[in-house]
Amino acid sequence: MNVRRLIPATAAAGAVTLGLVTLSACSTSSAADGRSSDGKLKVVASFYPMQYLAEQIGGDHVTVSTLTRPGVEPHDLELGPRQTAELNEAGYILYLKGVQPAVDKAIAQSEAKNKVDAATLTKLEHHGTEGGHSHEGEEAGHDEHEGEAGADPHIWLDPVKYAEVAKGVGTSLQKADPDHAADYKKNTNALLTKLNGLNSAYQQGLKTAATKTFITTHSAFGYLAERYGLDQEGIAGIDPESEPSPARIKQLQTIAKKDKVTTVFFETLASDKTAKTLAVDTGLKTDVLDPLEGITDKSRGRDYLQVMESNLAALQKALGAK
């Protein structure tokens, strides 16, 4: 009897072992083909604007992680071993070349099959590196701008350009995961509807502005300024950590008087010291204009659309739009 009982028990143990081996093999295979254990496409986004696109378009068919944690200044990001491993296991990587040098380097070395650079999905332009009015830059082809020094990467702050990127992301996800192509297309169209509505709100909300000039610490709003006929005057350049020269500060004081500027804008992820100093020296107010490089508990909204709507309200107030 004891022997007979041992035989099925041994067989059962073997079956369990076989099952574990099979499960392990499936997990390894899943990681290798860029999918999570539940079969969803593993998407890694470089920072928040890319994360938002991936979540909105990918929907229920993707799991999205971001390399840049909330509250971290994206430009300064350095990758650890865990983040590098995420890149190698990803089924799809969405990033914006030129924003995060460490990320660009790691993605170039990643074994992921699908790597999408948002900068190739629209046209980048050049805006002044230290202040100066935002102006129409020379629009070269996509490849000419990839990684080009001086090209402004802040395309997500222009709803029209962001929509162009969204279209490209939707198309690339359909190719990366053709089984769910119909849903990706549907989600893309839904997002485009939202972004078109946002563009219309900005057009209507800013057309009666009493002044067209706004001063901001970080020259991130060049595309937005061009789109809606405004003049951005940056205290610092494209890099939010750069320091303005004394001559630039004096120039801004003159511009503020001449163009009847009321407000100096600062952002949530960088120091507001320079903005507040300039505001005190010129008798101006301060307010937040968020470059949307990350969402934190200090953000004026829970996602891209809400923060962009808050930015519009802040601009309307500062520019005297009715």
C-alpha positions in Angstrom: 0.0 0.0 0.0 2.8 2.4 0.9 4.5 1.7 -2.4 1.3 2.2 -4.4 0.7 5.5 -2.6 4.2 6.7 -3.4 3.9 6.2 -7.1 1.1 8.8 -7.7 2.7 11.2 -5.2 6.0 11.0 -7.1 4.2 11.5 -10.4 2.4 14.5 -8.9 5.6 16.0 -7.7 7.1 15.5 -11.2 4.1 17.2 -12.7 4.5 20.2 -10.3 8.2 20.4 -11.2 7.4 20.3 -14.9 4.7 22.9 -14.4 7.2 25.2 -12.7 9.8 24.7 -15.4 7.1 25.5 -18.0 6.0 28.6 -16.1 9.6 29.7 -15.8 10.1 29.2 -19.5 7.0 31.2 -20.3 8.2 34.0 -18.0 11.6 34.1 -19.6 10.0 34.0 -23.1 7.6 36.8 -22.0 10.5 39.0 -20.9 12.4 38.2 -24.1 9.6 39.2 -26.4 8.8 42.4 -24.5 5.6 41.3 -22.8 4.5 41.1 -19.2 3.3 37.8 -17.7 -0.3 38.7 -18.7 0.7 39.1 -22.3 0.6 42.9 -22.4 3.2 44.9 -24.4 5.8 46.3 -22.0 6.2 50.0 -22.8 9.0 52.1 -21.3 8.6 55.9 -21.6 11.5 58.3 -21.0 9.5 61.0 -19.1 6.0 62.2 -18.5 4.9 63.6 -22.0 5.9 60.3 -23.6 4.3 58.3 -20.7 1.0 60.2 -21.3 0.9 59.3 -25.0 1.7 55.7 -24.3 -1.0 55.3 -21.7 -3.7 57.1 -23.7 -3.0 55.3 -26.9 -1.9 51.9 -25.5 -4.9 51.6 -23.2 -5.6 48.2 -21.8 -3.1 46.4 -24.0 0.1 47.8 -22.6 1.9 48.2 -19.2 3.7 51.5 -19.1 6.6 52.4 -16.9 8.6 55.7 -17.0 12.3 56.2 -16.5 11.8 59.6 -14.8 10.1 59.5 -11.4 7.6 62.2 -10.5 9.5 65.3 -9.1 12.8 64.5 -10.8 14.0 67.1 -13.3 14.2 65.1 -16.5 17.3 66.8 -18.0 19.4 65.7 -15.0 18.3 62.0 -15.0 21.0 59.4 -14.6 19.9 55.8 -15.1 20.5 53.0 -12.5 20.7 49.2 -13.2 17.0 48.7 -12.7 16.1 51.3 -15.4 18.7 49.9 -17.8 17.2 46.4 -17.3 13.7 47.8 -18.0 14.9 49.1 -21.3 16.4 45.8 -22.3 13.1 43.9 -21.4 10.8 46.4 -23.1 8.7 45.6 -26.1 8.4 49.2 -27.0 10.4 52.3 -26.0 9.1 55.9 -26.5 11.5 58.7 -25.9 12.4 62.2 -27.2 16.0 62.5 -28.3 17.7 65.6 -27.1 16.0 66.0 -23.7 17.9 63.4 -21.6 21.5 62.6 -22.8 21.8 59.6 -20.5 18.6 58.1 -21.7 19.5 58.6 -25.3 22.8 56.7 -24.8 21.1 53.9 -22.9 18.3 53.5 -25.5 20.9 53.3 -28.3 22.5 50.3 -26.5 19.2 48.7 -25.6 18.2 45.3 -27.1 14.5 46.4 -27.4 13.0 45.7 -30.9 10.8 48.8 -31.1 12.4 52.2 -30.3 10.5 55.3 -31.2 12.0 58.8 -31.1 9.2 61.3 -30.9 11.5 63.9 -32.5 11.3 62.0 -35.8 7.4 62.3 -35.8 7.3 66.0 -36.2 9.6 68.9 -37.1 11.9 70.5 -34.6 12.8 74.1 -34.7 15.4 76.5 -33.2 14.4 79.1 -30.6 16.7 81.5 -28.8 19.0 79.9 -26.3 19.0 82.8 -23.9 15.7 84.7 -24.1 14.9 86.6 -27.1 11.6 86.5 -28.9 10.5 83.1 -30.1 10.6 83.1 -33.8 10.0 80.9 -36.7 13.0 78.6 -37.0 14.4 76.9 -40.1 12.4 73.7 -40.6 14.8 71.1 -41.9 13.9 67.5 -42.4 13.5 65.1 -39.5 16.8 63.4 -39.8 18.7 66.7 -39.9 17.3 67.7 -36.5 17.9 64.5 -34.7 20.1 65.3 -31.7 21.1 68.6 -33.3 22.5 71.1 -30.8 20.2 74.1 -30.3 17.0 72.3 -31.6 14.2 73.0 -29.2 12.7 69.6 -27.9 9.7 71.0 -26.1 7.2 69.9 -28.8 4.6 68.6 -26.4 3.7 72.2 -25.2 2.2 72.9 -28.7 -1.0 70.8 -28.9 -0.7 70.7 -32.7 2.8 69.3 -32.7 1.9 66.9 -29.9 -1.0 65.6 -32.0 1.4 65.0 -34.8 3.6 62.9 -32.4 0.5 61.1 -31.2 -0.4 60.0 -34.7 3.1 58.6 -35.2 3.0 56.8 -31.9 -0.4 55.3 -32.8 0.9 54.0 -36.1 4.1 52.6 -34.5 2.1 50.7 -31.8 -0.1 49.2 -34.5 3.0 47.8 -36.2 4.6 46.6 -32.9 1.4 44.9 -31.7 -0.8 44.2 -34.8 -3.2 42.0 -32.8 -4.6 45.1 -31.1 -4.1 47.6 -34.0 -7.8 48.5 -34.2 -7.9 49.6 -30.5 -4.7 51.6 -30.9 -6.2 53.4 -33.9 -9.4 54.1 -31.9 -7.5 55.4 -28.9 -5.3 57.6 -31.1 -8.3 59.2 -32.7 -9.9 59.8 -29.2 -6.7 61.5 -28.1 -6.5 63.6 -31.2 -10.0 64.9 -30.6 -8.9 66.0 -27.1 -5.8 67.7 -28.4 -7.7 69.5 -31.2 -10.1 70.7 -28.5 -7.2 72.0 -26.5 -5.8 73.8 -29.5 -9.1 75.5 -30.1 -9.3 76.6 -26.5 -5.9 78.2 -26.7 -6.8 79.9 -30.0 -10.0 81.4 -28.6 -8.6 82.1 -25.1 -5.6 84.1 -26.2 -6.8 86.0 -29.3 -7.9 89.0 -27.2 -4.7 89.3 -25.2 -3.8 92.9 -24.4 -0.1 92.1 -24.6 1.7 89.3 -26.4 4.8 89.1 -24.3 5.4 86.8 -21.4 8.5 86.3 -19.3 9.4 82.8 -18.0 12.4 81.3 -16.3 12.7 78.3 -18.6 12.6 78.9 -22.4 10.3 75.9 -22.9 7.4 77.6 -24.5 8.8 78.6 -27.9 6.5 76.3 -29.9 3.5 77.4 -27.9 4.4 81.1 -28.4 4.7 80.6 -32.2 1.5 78.7 -32.4 -0.6 81.4 -30.8 1.2 84.5 -31.8 2.9 85.3 -28.5 6.5 86.4 -27.6 8.3 84.3 -25.1 11.1 86.1 -23.2 13.2 83.6 -21.3 15.3 84.4 -18.2 17.3 81.3 -18.8 17.7 79.3 -22.0 16.4 76.0 -23.1 18.3 74.4 -20.2 16.3 75.3 -17.0 19.5 75.3 -14.9 21.4 77.9 -16.9 22.0 81.3 -15.3 21.1 84.6 -17.0 23.7 87.2 -17.6 23.4 90.7 -15.9 22.9 92.2 -19.3 20.0 89.8 -19.9 18.3 90.8 -16.6 18.6 94.4 -17.5 17.2 93.7 -21.0 14.2 91.9 -19.4 13.5 94.9 -17.2 13.3 97.1 -20.2 11.1 94.7 -22.1 8.7 94.4 -19.2 8.1 98.2 -19.1 7.9 98.5 -22.9 5.5 95.6 -23.5 3.5 96.1 -20.3 4.3 92.7 -18.9 2.5 91.9 -15.6 3.9 88.6 -14.6 7.1 86.6 -14.4 6.4 82.9 -14.7 8.4 80.1 -12.9 7.9 76.3 -12.9 7.4 73.6 -10.3 10.5 71.4 -10.9 13.2 74.1 -11.0 14.3 77.0 -8.6 12.0 80.1 -8.6 14.8 82.3 -7.1 15.7 84.2 -10.3 12.1 84.7 -11.3 11.1 86.1 -7.9 14.2 88.4 -7.8 13.3 89.8 -11.2 9.7 90.3 -10.2 10.7 92.2 -7.1 13.1 94.4 -9.1 10.5 95.2 -11.7 7.4 95.3 -9.5 5.8 92.4 -11.3 3.7 89.5 -10.1 4.8 85.8 -10.2 2.8 82.8 -11.3 3.4 79.2 -12.5 3.7 78.2 -16.1 4.3 74.5 -16.1 6.5 73.0 -18.8 4.9 69.6 -18.0 8.1 67.6 -17.7 6.5 65.7 -14.8 3.4 65.5 -12.7 3.7 65.9 -8.9 1.3 66.9 -6.1 2.3 70.5 -6.8 1.1 70.3 -10.4 -2.1 72.3 -11.2 -3.8 69.2 -12.6 -3.6 65.5 -12.6 -2.6 65.0 -16.2 -1.4 66.7 -19.4 -4.7 68.1 -20.4 -5.6 69.5 -17.0 -2.2 71.2 -16.6 -2.3 72.6 -20.1 -5.7 74.1 -19.2 -4.2 75.6 -16.1 -1.4 77.1 -18.2 -3.9 78.7 -20.5 -5.8 80.3 -17.5 -2.5 81.6 -16.2 -1.5 83.1 -19.6 -5.0 84.6 -20.1 -4.7 86.4 -16.7 -1.1 87.6 -17.3 -1.7 88.8 -20.8 -5.1 90.5 -20.1 -7.1 88.2 -22.4 -10.9 88.4 -21.9 
